[in-house]
Amino acid sequence: MDKEILLINEAAAFLRVSATTLRRYIASRQIAFYKLKGKILFRKTDLERFLDSKRVDSFEEFRGKNIL
């Protein structure tokens, strides 16, 4: 069963970062999270959106954009 809601360690593994790094993202409000009864939870879709926000265009994509 593929989980939609992840705990901090599961979310860190999904993002391939340490739990400490994920806690830094939380503290600086760089990533969306939920707090329920003292537990920090993440929706997988929010984690995917966070990853998408960090995407860097390839040279071809960058060159193809009309910047001016």
Distance bins in CASP14 RR format, pairs under 12 A and 6 or more apart:
PFRMAT RR
TARGET T0000
AUTHOR 0000-0000-0000
RMODE 2
METHOD distances of the structure
MODEL  1
2 10 0 0 0 0 0 1 0 0 0 0 0
2 14 0 0 0 0 0 1 0 0 0 0 0
2 44 0 0 0 0 1 0 0 0 0 0 0
3 10 1 0 0 1 0 0 0 0 0 0 0
3 11 0 0 0 0 0 1 0 0 0 0 0
3 13 0 0 0 0 0 1 0 0 0 0 0
3 14 0 0 0 0 1 0 0 0 0 0 0
3 41 0 0 0 0 0 1 0 0 0 0 0
3 42 0 0 0 0 0 1 0 0 0 0 0
3 43 0 0 0 0 0 1 0 0 0 0 0
3 44 1 0 0 1 0 0 0 0 0 0 0
3 45 0 0 0 0 0 1 0 0 0 0 0
3 47 0 0 0 0 0 1 0 0 0 0 0
4 10 0 0 0 0 0 1 0 0 0 0 0
4 11 0 0 0 0 0 1 0 0 0 0 0
4 14 0 0 0 0 0 1 0 0 0 0 0
4 34 0 0 0 0 0 1 0 0 0 0 0
4 41 0 0 0 0 0 1 0 0 0 0 0
4 42 0 0 0 0 1 0 0 0 0 0 0
4 43 1 0 0 1 0 0 0 0 0 0 0
4 44 1 0 1 0 0 0 0 0 0 0 0
4 45 1 0 0 1 0 0 0 0 0 0 0
4 46 0 0 0 0 0 1 0 0 0 0 0
4 47 0 0 0 0 0 1 0 0 0 0 0
4 48 0 0 0 0 0 1 0 0 0 0 0
5 11 0 0 0 0 1 0 0 0 0 0 0
5 14 0 0 0 0 0 1 0 0 0 0 0
5 33 0 0 0 0 0 1 0 0 0 0 0
5 34 0 0 0 0 1 0 0 0 0 0 0
5 36 0 0 0 0 1 0 0 0 0 0 0
5 39 0 0 0 0 0 1 0 0 0 0 0
5 40 0 0 0 0 0 1 0 0 0 0 0
5 41 1 0 1 0 0 0 0 0 0 0 0
5 42 1 0 0 1 0 0 0 0 0 0 0
5 43 1 0 0 1 0 0 0 0 0 0 0
5 44 1 0 0 1 0 0 0 0 0 0 0
5 45 0 0 0 0 0 1 0 0 0 0 0
5 46 0 0 0 0 0 1 0 0 0 0 0
5 47 0 0 0 0 0 1 0 0 0 0 0
6 12 0 0 0 0 1 0 0 0 0 0 0
6 13 0 0 0 0 1 0 0 0 0 0 0
6 14 1 0 0 1 0 0 0 0 0 0 0
6 15 0 0 0 0 1 0 0 0 0 0 0
6 19 0 0 0 0 0 1 0 0 0 0 0
6 22 0 0 0 0 0 1 0 0 0 0 0
6 31 0 0 0 0 0 1 0 0 0 0 0
6 33 0 0 0 0 1 0 0 0 0 0 0
6 34 0 0 0 0 0 1 0 0 0 0 0
6 39 0 0 0 0 0 1 0 0 0 0 0
6 40 0 0 0 0 1 0 0 0 0 0 0
6 41 1 0 0 1 0 0 0 0 0 0 0
6 42 1 0 1 0 0 0 0 0 0 0 0
6 43 1 0 0 1 0 0 0 0 0 0 0
6 44 1 0 0 1 0 0 0 0 0 0 0
6 45 0 0 0 0 0 1 0 0 0 0 0
6 46 0 0 0 0 1 0 0 0 0 0 0
6 47 1 0 0 1 0 0 0 0 0 0 0
6 48 0 0 0 0 0 1 0 0 0 0 0
7 13 0 0 0 0 1 0 0 0 0 0 0
7 14 0 0 0 0 0 1 0 0 0 0 0
7 19 0 0 0 0 1 0 0 0 0 0 0
7 22 0 0 0 0 0 1 0 0 0 0 0
7 33 0 0 0 0 0 1 0 0 0 0 0
7 34 0 0 0 0 0 1 0 0 0 0 0
7 36 0 0 0 0 0 1 0 0 0 0 0
7 38 0 0 0 0 0 1 0 0 0 0 0
7 39 1 0 0 1 0 0 0 0 0 0 0
7 40 1 0 0 1 0 0 0 0 0 0 0
7 41 1 0 0 1 0 0 0 0 0 0 0
7 42 1 0 0 1 0 0 0 0 0 0 0
7 44 0 0 0 0 0 1 0 0 0 0 0
8 14 0 0 0 0 0 1 0 0 0 0 0
8 15 0 0 0 0 0 1 0 0 0 0 0
8 17 0 0 0 0 0 1 0 0 0 0 0
8 18 0 0 0 0 0 1 0 0 0 0 0
8 19 1 0 1 0 0 0 0 0 0 0 0
8 20 0 0 0 0 0 1 0 0 0 0 0
8 21 0 0 0 0 0 1 0 0 0 0 0
8 22 1 0 0 1 0 0 0 0 0 0 0
8 23 1 0 0 1 0 0 0 0 0 0 0
8 24 0 0 0 0 0 1 0 0 0 0 0
8 25 0 0 0 0 0 1 0 0 0 0 0
8 26 0 0 0 0 1 0 0 0 0 0 0
8 31 0 0 0 0 0 1 0 0 0 0 0
8 33 0 0 0 0 1 0 0 0 0 0 0
8 34 0 0 0 0 0 1 0 0 0 0 0
8 35 0 0 0 0 0 1 0 0 0 0 0
8 38 0 0 0 0 0 1 0 0 0 0 0
8 39 0 0 0 0 1 0 0 0 0 0 0
8 40 1 0 1 0 0 0 0 0 0 0 0
8 41 0 0 0 0 1 0 0 0 0 0 0
8 42 1 0 0 1 0 0 0 0 0 0 0
8 47 0 0 0 0 0 1 0 0 0 0 0
9 15 0 0 0 0 0 1 0 0 0 0 0
9 17 0 0 0 0 0 1 0 0 0 0 0
9 18 0 0 0 0 1 0 0 0 0 0 0
9 19 1 0 1 0 0 0 0 0 0 0 0
9 20 0 0 0 0 0 1 0 0 0 0 0
9 22 0 0 0 0 1 0 0 0 0 0 0
9 23 0 0 0 0 0 1 0 0 0 0 0
9 39 0 0 0 0 0 1 0 0 0 0 0
9 40 0 0 0 0 0 1 0 0 0 0 0
9 41 0 0 0 0 0 1 0 0 0 0 0
9 42 0 0 0 0 0 1 0 0 0 0 0
10 16 0 0 0 0 0 1 0 0 0 0 0
10 19 0 0 0 0 1 0 0 0 0 0 0
10 22 0 0 0 0 0 1 0 0 0 0 0
10 39 0 0 0 0 0 1 0 0 0 0 0
10 40 0 0 0 0 0 1 0 0 0 0 0
10 41 0 0 0 0 1 0 0 0 0 0 0
10 42 1 0 0 1 0 0 0 0 0 0 0
10 43 0 0 0 0 0 1 0 0 0 0 0
10 44 0 0 0 0 1 0 0 0 0 0 0
10 47 0 0 0 0 1 0 0 0 0 0 0
11 17 0 0 0 0 1 0 0 0 0 0 0
11 18 0 0 0 0 0 1 0 0 0 0 0
11 19 0 0 0 0 1 0 0 0 0 0 0
11 21 0 0 0 0 0 1 0 0 0 0 0
11 22 1 0 0 1 0 0 0 0 0 0 0
11 23 0 0 0 0 0 1 0 0 0 0 0
11 25 0 0 0 0 1 0 0 0 0 0 0
11 26 0 0 0 0 1 0 0 0 0 0 0
11 31 0 0 0 0 1 0 0 0 0 0 0
11 32 0 0 0 0 0 1 0 0 0 0 0
11 33 0 0 0 0 1 0 0 0 0 0 0
11 34 0 0 0 0 0 1 0 0 0 0 0
11 39 0 0 0 0 0 1 0 0 0 0 0
11 40 0 0 0 0 1 0 0 0 0 0 0
11 41 0 0 0 0 1 0 0 0 0 0 0
11 42 1 0 1 0 0 0 0 0 0 0 0
11 43 0 0 0 0 1 0 0 0 0 0 0
11 44 0 0 0 0 1 0 0 0 0 0 0
11 45 0 0 0 0 0 1 0 0 0 0 0
11 46 0 0 0 0 1 0 0 0 0 0 0
11 47 1 0 1 0 0 0 0 0 0 0 0
11 48 0 0 0 0 0 1 0 0 0 0 0
11 50 0 0 0 0 1 0 0 0 0 0 0
11 51 0 0 0 0 0 1 0 0 0 0 0
12 18 1 0 0 1 0 0 0 0 0 0 0
12 19 1 0 1 0 0 0 0 0 0 0 0
12 20 0 0 0 0 1 0 0 0 0 0 0
12 21 1 0 0 1 0 0 0 0 0 0 0
12 22 1 0 1 0 0 0 0 0 0 0 0
12 23 0 0 0 0 1 0 0 0 0 0 0
12 24 0 0 0 0 0 1 0 0 0 0 0
12 25 0 0 0 0 1 0 0 0 0 0 0
12 26 0 0 0 0 0 1 0 0 0 0 0
12 31 0 0 0 0 0 1 0 0 0 0 0
12 33 0 0 0 0 0 1 0 0 0 0 0
12 40 0 0 0 0 0 1 0 0 0 0 0
12 42 0 0 0 0 1 0 0 0 0 0 0
12 47 0 0 0 0 1 0 0 0 0 0 0
13 19 0 0 0 0 1 0 0 0 0 0 0
13 21 0 0 0 0 0 1 0 0 0 0 0
13 22 0 0 0 0 1 0 0 0 0 0 0
13 42 0 0 0 0 0 1 0 0 0 0 0
13 44 0 0 0 0 0 1 0 0 0 0 0
13 47 0 0 0 0 0 1 0 0 0 0 0
14 22 0 0 0 0 1 0 0 0 0 0 0
14 31 0 0 0 0 0 1 0 0 0 0 0
14 42 0 0 0 0 1 0 0 0 0 0 0
14 43 0 0 0 0 0 1 0 0 0 0 0
14 44 1 0 0 1 0 0 0 0 0 0 0
14 45 0 0 0 0 0 1 0 0 0 0 0
14 46 0 0 0 0 0 1 0 0 0 0 0
14 47 1 0 1 0 0 0 0 0 0 0 0
14 48 0 0 0 0 1 0 0 0 0 0 0
14 50 0 0 0 0 0 1 0 0 0 0 0
14 51 0 0 0 0 1 0 0 0 0 0 0
15 21 0 0 0 0 1 0 0 0 0 0 0
15 22 1 0 0 1 0 0 0 0 0 0 0
15 25 0 0 0 0 1 0 0 0 0 0 0
15 26 0 0 0 0 0 1 0 0 0 0 0
15 30 0 0 0 0 0 1 0 0 0 0 0
15 31 0 0 0 0 1 0 0 0 0 0 0
15 42 0 0 0 0 1 0 0 0 0 0 0
15 44 0 0 0 0 0 1 0 0 0 0 0
15 46 0 0 0 0 0 1 0 0 0 0 0
15 47 1 0 0 1 0 0 0 0 0 0 0
15 48 0 0 0 0 1 0 0 0 0 0 0
15 49 0 0 0 0 0 1 0 0 0 0 0
15 50 1 0 0 1 0 0 0 0 0 0 0
15 51 1 0 0 1 0 0 0 0 0 0 0
15 54 0 0 0 0 1 0 0 0 0 0 0
16 22 0 0 0 0 0 1 0 0 0 0 0
16 47 0 0 0 0 0 1 0 0 0 0 0
16 51 0 0 0 0 1 0 0 0 0 0 0
17 23 0 0 0 0 1 0 0 0 0 0 0
17 24 0 0 0 0 1 0 0 0 0 0 0
17 25 0 0 0 0 1 0 0 0 0 0 0
17 26 0 0 0 0 0 1 0 0 0 0 0
17 30 0 0 0 0 0 1 0 0 0 0 0
17 31 0 0 0 0 0 1 0 0 0 0 0
17 47 0 0 0 0 0 1 0 0 0 0 0
17 50 0 0 0 0 0 1 0 0 0 0 0
17 51 0 0 0 0 0 1 0 0 0 0 0
17 54 0 0 0 0 0 1 0 0 0 0 0
18 24 0 0 0 0 1 0 0 0 0 0 0
18 25 0 0 0 0 0 1 0 0 0 0 0
19 25 0 0 0 0 0 1 0 0 0 0 0
19 26 0 0 0 0 0 1 0 0 0 0 0
19 40 0 0 0 0 0 1 0 0 0 0 0
19 42 0 0 0 0 0 1 0 0 0 0 0
20 26 0 0 0 0 0 1 0 0 0 0 0
20 27 0 0 0 0 0 1 0 0 0 0 0
21 27 0 0 0 0 0 1 0 0 0 0 0
21 28 0 0 0 0 0 1 0 0 0 0 0
21 30 0 0 0 0 0 1 0 0 0 0 0
21 31 0 0 0 0 0 1 0 0 0 0 0
22 28 0 0 0 0 0 1 0 0 0 0 0
22 30 0 0 0 0 1 0 0 0 0 0 0
22 31 1 0 0 1 0 0 0 0 0 0 0
22 33 0 0 0 0 1 0 0 0 0 0 0
22 40 0 0 0 0 1 0 0 0 0 0 0
22 42 0 0 0 0 1 0 0 0 0 0 0
22 47 0 0 0 0 1 0 0 0 0 0 0
22 50 0 0 0 0 0 1 0 0 0 0 0
23 30 0 0 0 0 0 1 0 0 0 0 0
23 31 0 0 0 0 0 1 0 0 0 0 0
23 33 0 0 0 0 0 1 0 0 0 0 0
23 40 0 0 0 0 1 0 0 0 0 0 0
24 30 0 0 0 0 1 0 0 0 0 0 0
24 31 0 0 0 0 1 0 0 0 0 0 0
25 31 1 0 1 0 0 0 0 0 0 0 0
25 32 0 0 0 0 1 0 0 0 0 0 0
25 33 0 0 0 0 1 0 0 0 0 0 0
25 40 0 0 0 0 0 1 0 0 0 0 0
25 42 0 0 0 0 0 1 0 0 0 0 0
25 46 0 0 0 0 0 1 0 0 0 0 0
25 47 0 0 0 0 0 1 0 0 0 0 0
25 50 1 0 0 1 0 0 0 0 0 0 0
25 51 0 0 0 0 0 1 0 0 0 0 0
25 53 0 0 0 0 0 1 0 0 0 0 0
25 54 0 0 0 0 0 1 0 0 0 0 0
26 32 0 0 0 0 1 0 0 0 0 0 0
26 33 1 0 1 0 0 0 0 0 0 0 0
26 34 0 0 0 0 0 1 0 0 0 0 0
26 35 0 0 0 0 1 0 0 0 0 0 0
26 40 1 0 0 1 0 0 0 0 0 0 0
26 41 0 0 0 0 0 1 0 0 0 0 0
26 42 0 0 0 0 1 0 0 0 0 0 0
26 46 0 0 0 0 0 1 0 0 0 0 0
26 50 0 0 0 0 0 1 0 0 0 0 0
27 33 0 0 0 0 0 1 0 0 0 0 0
27 40 0 0 0 0 0 1 0 0 0 0 0
29 50 0 0 0 0 0 1 0 0 0 0 0
30 46 0 0 0 0 0 1 0 0 0 0 0
30 47 0 0 0 0 0 1 0 0 0 0 0
30 49 0 0 0 0 0 1 0 0 0 0 0
30 50 1 0 0 1 0 0 0 0 0 0 0
30 51 0 0 0 0 0 1 0 0 0 0 0
30 53 0 0 0 0 1 0 0 0 0 0 0
30 54 0 0 0 0 1 0 0 0 0 0 0
31 40 0 0 0 0 0 1 0 0 0 0 0
31 41 0 0 0 0 0 1 0 0 0 0 0
31 42 1 0 0 1 0 0 0 0 0 0 0
31 43 0 0 0 0 0 1 0 0 0 0 0
31 46 1 0 0 1 0 0 0 0 0 0 0
31 47 1 0 0 1 0 0 0 0 0 0 0
31 48 0 0 0 0 0 1 0 0 0 0 0
31 49 0 0 0 0 1 0 0 0 0 0 0
31 50 1 0 1 0 0 0 0 0 0 0 0
31 51 0 0 0 0 1 0 0 0 0 0 0
31 53 0 0 0 0 1 0 0 0 0 0 0
31 54 0 0 0 0 0 1 0 0 0 0 0
32 40 0 0 0 0 0 1 0 0 0 0 0
32 41 0 0 0 0 0 1 0 0 0 0 0
32 42 1 0 0 1 0 0 0 0 0 0 0
32 43 1 0 0 1 0 0 0 0 0 0 0
32 44 0 0 0 0 0 1 0 0 0 0 0
32 45 0 0 0 0 1 0 0 0 0 0 0
32 46 1 0 1 0 0 0 0 0 0 0 0
32 47 0 0 0 0 1 0 0 0 0 0 0
32 48 0 0 0 0 0 1 0 0 0 0 0
32 49 1 0 0 1 0 0 0 0 0 0 0
32 50 1 0 0 1 0 0 0 0 0 0 0
32 53 0 0 0 0 0 1 0 0 0 0 0
33 39 0 0 0 0 0 1 0 0 0 0 0
33 40 1 0 1 0 0 0 0 0 0 0 0
33 41 1 0 0 1 0 0 0 0 0 0 0
33 42 1 0 1 0 0 0 0 0 0 0 0
33 43 0 0 0 0 1 0 0 0 0 0 0
33 46 1 0 0 1 0 0 0 0 0 0 0
33 47 0 0 0 0 1 0 0 0 0 0 0
33 50 0 0 0 0 0 1 0 0 0 0 0
34 40 1 0 0 1 0 0 0 0 0 0 0
34 41 1 0 1 0 0 0 0 0 0 0 0
34 42 1 0 0 1 0 0 0 0 0 0 0
34 43 1 0 0 1 0 0 0 0 0 0 0
34 46 0 0 0 0 1 0 0 0 0 0 0
35 41 1 0 0 1 0 0 0 0 0 0 0
35 42 0 0 0 0 0 1 0 0 0 0 0
36 42 0 0 0 0 0 1 0 0 0 0 0
41 47 0 0 0 0 0 1 0 0 0 0 0
42 48 0 0 0 0 0 1 0 0 0 0 0
42 49 0 0 0 0 0 1 0 0 0 0 0
42 50 0 0 0 0 1 0 0 0 0 0 0
42 51 0 0 0 0 0 1 0 0 0 0 0
43 49 0 0 0 0 1 0 0 0 0 0 0
43 50 0 0 0 0 0 1 0 0 0 0 0
44 50 0 0 0 0 0 1 0 0 0 0 0
44 51 0 0 0 0 0 1 0 0 0 0 0
45 51 0 0 0 0 0 1 0 0 0 0 0
45 52 0 0 0 0 0 1 0 0 0 0 0
46 52 0 0 0 0 0 1 0 0 0 0 0
46 53 0 0 0 0 0 1 0 0 0 0 0
47 53 0 0 0 0 0 1 0 0 0 0 0
47 54 0 0 0 0 0 1 0 0 0 0 0
48 54 0 0 0 0 0 1 0 0 0 0 0
48 55 0 0 0 0 0 1 0 0 0 0 0
49 55 0 0 0 0 0 1 0 0 0 0 0
55 61 0 0 0 0 1 0 0 0 0 0 0
55 62 0 0 0 0 0 1 0 0 0 0 0
56 62 0 0 0 0 1 0 0 0 0 0 0
57 63 0 0 0 0 1 0 0 0 0 0 0
57 64 0 0 0 0 1 0 0 0 0 0 0
57 65 1 0 0 1 0 0 0 0 0 0 0
57 67 0 0 0 0 0 1 0 0 0 0 0
58 64 0 0 0 0 0 1 0 0 0 0 0
58 65 0 0 0 0 0 1 0 0 0 0 0
59 65 0 0 0 0 0 1 0 0 0 0 0
END
